[in-house]
Amino acid sequence: MFFWIREIAGWSLVLLALYWLRSGILLIWDLESPQIIQASVIVVASTAVLRAGIYLIRLSTTSRLATQYVQTQGVREA
């Protein structure tokens, strides 16, 4: 059940990162005064958050699949 919390947190981080990427791109596209340095900091931070979100989604999917496998196959003792 804990994997649902990870998945929701992962998707939330992905959405937050996409919003930050959009904000960084809008800072660059401002024709009157493009803010390149500020935009690059936002883009780098959003890339790190995006990677963390994708990692949480992968982790929750793997956890869910492993739990389903153990439930269907049973635990074998070595």
N, C-alpha and C positions, 0 to 999 in steps of 0.2 A: 504493500500500500504506500510505502514511503517513496516509491518511484514516481508516483503522480505528482508529489510535491516538487521533486527534481524537474520533472518535465514542465510543469507550469512555470517554475522559476527560470528554466532554460528559455522557454518561449518568450517570457517577459523580458529577459536580457536581450534576446534577438530583436524584439520590437524596439526596445530602448536604443540599441545600437543603430538600428536603421533610422530612427528619429534623429540621433546625433549625426549620422552621416548626411542626412538631408540638411541639417543645420549647418554643417561644415561646407557643403556644396553651395548653399545659399550665401554664405559669407564670401565665397570666392566669386560668385556670379554678380555680386553687387557692383554695378558698373561705375558708380560714383566714387566709392572708396573700397576696393577689394582688400580684405584682411587675410592675407595669405598665411601669415605666421599663426594667427589664432585658429584659422581653419585647419591648418596642418596638425595642431595639437588636438583639436576635437576629432579629427579623422583617425589619428593614431589611437586615441583613447577609445573611440567607438570600435575600432578593429579589435582591440583587446577584449572589450566587452562582448563583441560578436563571437569571438573564439570561445570565450567562457560559456556563453549561452549554448553554442553548438556542442561543446563538450558535455554540458549537463544533459542535453537531449540525448546524445549518444549513450551516456552513462545510464540514464533511466531506461532507455530501450534495451540495452544489454541486460540490465537488472531484471526487467520484466520478462525477457525471453529466458533467462536462466531460471527464474522462479517457475515459469510455466514448464520448462523442461524437467526440473526436479519433481514437480507435482505429477507430471504424466509418466515419467520413467521410474520414479522412486529413487531413493538414495541407496546406492550400492556401497557396501562396506568393503574396505580393502583387506 
